[in-house]
Amino acid sequence: MPRNAPHELNADKNVTTVADTLDDLAAQTWHKITVGPLRGLTFGEESITDHNLFELDRLAPEVEVYKFDKSEEPTNGADFEWWIGSSSIGWLGIRFQAKKLDDGSYAQLGHRVRGQRQYHLLLEQARQDNVWAFYCFYNGWDGPWPDGVPNITCPRNLTPTWDQAGTSPCTHAALQDFGCAIAPAAAVASRHAGEPRKGRLAMEEYLQFSRPWSHLFRDRSSRLLSASPSIPIIESLLGDWVLSAVRPAQNSSMSDTPYGQTAMPPEQGIHASLPPWLQARRVGASNGEGNRPSVAVVFDLS
């Protein structure tokens, strides 16, 4: 059975706490998507996002969540943004667009804003703002891991199942950890560009590039990073992940659009300080001006 309640967390401010919380929220998301409709309760993307980020703010002492109005989403293609780091080691910005699994696919993945694909806006604006662009897929389905789909979280490509207590072939991620799975936006865009005009690509086409969102705090072998990981280490992991996903996605796409050139921010997304609009909000000032998402999340590693 899926895990559907958060662990009791201690007050120790470290990355393990954050990763465990993220895995628990992924399991809750999986439960909402699979069980909710059976009880007449269908959760939309925004309600899932609000719940997950509220719980992150409540349960993880090193996480701060700030919600803004929605005026910026049409211009930057994003639902929420993460900033990971501290004033002493710098900050890494990651911008997300959320999509929920619906009947085996992500129905709104090809959504257009003023005639342009939403993922084009996400990639273009993220590059201008020197942040990473990712999709966050809210997943949940009845049954096991799909046959023939690679599990990139496992070095041996073993299949994730319901638990990590020694009975699962893969010890790097459980199936419900993919309730909140993230994938590089450039890989998603490349694969979606090969979608037929009628119909839509199944979830499996994107699952092969996805990892649980907790794996932003894990190394190449899916082990937890240290309590104070350096921003260059996380940046290096992101770069490896993005490039390894974009190449096969581009190869399997029928599009000639070179999404690989927008896969990573020009300066690898490392910032000396948080953006002014977020700095202002942290000290209780006005929301400020600038290109901001609906929700900003600060993972303070100091």
N, C-alpha and C positions, 0 to 999 in steps of 0.2 A: 504494500500500500504506500502511496506517496506520503512523504513527510508534510504535514500541513500546519505545524505550529512552530514558532521560533524557539531556538535554544534559549535557556537562561544564560544571559551574557554577564561576564564579570566586568569590573570597572577598568581592567587593564587596557590601556590605549595602545592597541597594536593591530597589525594588519590581519592577524588571524581572526579577530573579532569581526572585522569588516567582511572578510571572505565568508565566514560562517553565516553572518546575517544575510548576505547576498544570496547564498545557497538556500537558506530558509525561505526567503521571499520568492525565489524562483519556484520552490515547491508549492508555495501558496498560490502563485500565479497558475501553475499547472492545474491545481485543484479547482480554482475558479473556472477555468476554461472547460475542463472535462465534466465537472459535477454541476456547476451553476445552471446551465441550460436545462438539465434534467429536473431541476427544482424551480424552473421558471425564473431564474435569475441570470441574465446574460450581462456580463461585464464588458464595457467598451474599453478602448485603448486608454482614454483619458482617466477613467476611474481606476484602472489597474495602475497606471503611472502614479496617480495621486496617492493611492494606498501604499505602494511600495516605497515611495520617497518619504512619505510621512513616517513609516515604520523605520526606515533608515535613520531619519532624524531623531527618532525616539530611542532607538535601541543602541546605536553606535555613537559613543560620546565624541569621536573625532570627526563626525559627519555633520555638516550644516546644510539645510535645505532652504532655498529662497524661491518663492513663486512670484512671477511677474504676470502682467497682462499678456494677452495673446497677439498683440499687434505686430510682433516681430516674426511670428512663425511663417506667414506667407512669404516673407522676404528672405529667410535663411533656411527654410525647409526642415527646421529642427523642432523637436518636442522638449528635450531637456539637454543639459550640458553638465559635464563633470570636470572639476578642476582638482587635480591630485598633486600634492606637494606641500611646501611650507615656504615661509619667507626666506629661510636660510638656504634651501636647496633648489628653489625655483618651482614653477608650476607647469603642469601638462594639461592642456585643454582637449577634451573629447566631446564632440557634438553628436547627438543621437536623434534619429527619427524612429518612432515606435510603430510597429505593425503587429496586429493580432492574427493568429491563425484562425481561419474560418473555412470549414469544410475542406480541409486538406491543402489550402493555399492561402496566400496573403492577398486578399481581394483588392486592396487599395494600394498595392505596391506601385502601380503605374499611374497614380493620381497626378493630375496636371494642375499647375498653378499658373494662371494667365498664359495658357498654351504651352507651358514648359513642364517637363517631368519634374516631380518633386525632388528626385534624387540628383538631378542636374543642379538645382538650386542648392541643395545640401553640399554637394562637392565643391561647387564654385565658390560659395560664400565661406565655407570652412577653409578653403585654400587662401582666400583673401585675408581671413582673420587668423591664419596660422594655427588652426586647431585640426585635430583628427576628425574624420567623418565616419560614423558607424551607423548601422541599423541595430535596433533592439527588437527582437522578435519575441512576442509573448506566445508561448506554445503550450499545448496540452492535447494528447490524443489517447485513445484506447488502444492498447496493444504494445508490442515491443518496439525496439529501434528498427527503422525500416531496413529491409534487406538491401544489400549492395551499396549503402551509403557509408562513406568513410567517416570514422570518428577521429577528427584531427586532434582531439585532446589526449589521445592515447598513443604513445610512441609505437606500440605494436598493433594499433588499429583494432583493438578488441571492442566488443559491443558493450555499451553501458546498459545496466539494468537498474532495478529499483533500489538497491542498497549498496553500500560500500563496506559491509561488515565481513567480507571474506568470501561471499557467495557470488559476487559479480565478477565476470571475466575481466572487466576494466576497473581498476582501482583509482583512476584519475578523475572520474566524474560519474555520478549516478544519472539515471535517465531524467529524473525530475529536476536536476540542476539546469536542464535545457529549457525549463519554463520561462526563463529570461536568458535568451541566447543572443549574443551579439556577433555581427559580421561586418567586415569592412564595406563601406558604402560603394567603393569602386568595384569590388567583386560583385556585389548585388546588382549594380547598374549594368555591368558587363553582361551578366547572365540574363537579366531581364530584357536587355536589348535584343536578345535572340528569341524572345517570346513570340509565338504566332499571333497574328492579328486577331484571330478568334480563339477564345479559350485563354487559359493562363497556366503558367508553370506550377508544378506541384511544390509543396513545401520542401521535399527532398532535394530539389535543385539548389536551395539556399542553405539547408542544414549541413551540407558537406563543407561549407565555409565557416560554420558557426561554432562558437565556444560559449560555455556558461559565462555570464558577466562577471562572476567571481574570479575568473581566470585572468583578469587584468591585474590581479595581485598574486599570480602564480608564475613560476619560471617555465622554461621550455618543456620540462618533464611534469608540468602541472603540480609541482610542489609549491607550498606557500613560500612567498618571499619573506625576507627577514622583517623584523618589526619596523625597521626604518629603511625601506628600499630606496636606492638613489633614483632620481628621475631619469638619468641616462639609461639605467637598467630597464625601467618600464618602457622607455622610448624605443630601446633596441628590440625588446620583445614585440612591441607593436609593429615596428618596421618589418621584422621577419614575418610576422603573422599576415600583415597586409600584402606584402609582395608574394608570399607563398599562396595566398588565396586569389589574388588578381590574375596571375598568369594562367592557371587552369580555367578560370571563369572567362577570360578573354578568348582562350583557345576554343571553348565550347560555345561561344556566342556567334551569332550570325551578323553581328554588328561590326562595322569598321571603326567605330568611335574609340579613340585611344584612351580609355579610362585610366590606364596605368599611369599616365602622366599627372593625374590629379589624385592619385591614391594616397599620397603623403603630403603633409604641409611643407612649404618650401624651407622652413627652418626647423623641421622635425617637431614643431608644436611646443617647444620649450619657451616659457616666458619667465622673465625675472620677477614679475609681480602679477597679481590678479588684475583683470581689466577694471578700469575706473568705475563702471556702473556696478560691479560686484563689490568692490572695495567700499563704495558709498553705502550699499545696502548692509554690509557687515557691521558698520558702525552706527546704523540706525538712521542714516540720511535718506534722501529721496532715491528713487530707483535710478536716477541718472540717465544720461543719454547713451546711445550706442546700440550696436547690433547684439541683442540679447535674446535668449530663448525664453520659453514660458517658465521653465524651472531651471535654476542653477543649483548644483550640489558641490559643496566643498569638502574634499577628503583631506583634512589637515593632519599631516604626518609628523608634525613637530612634537 
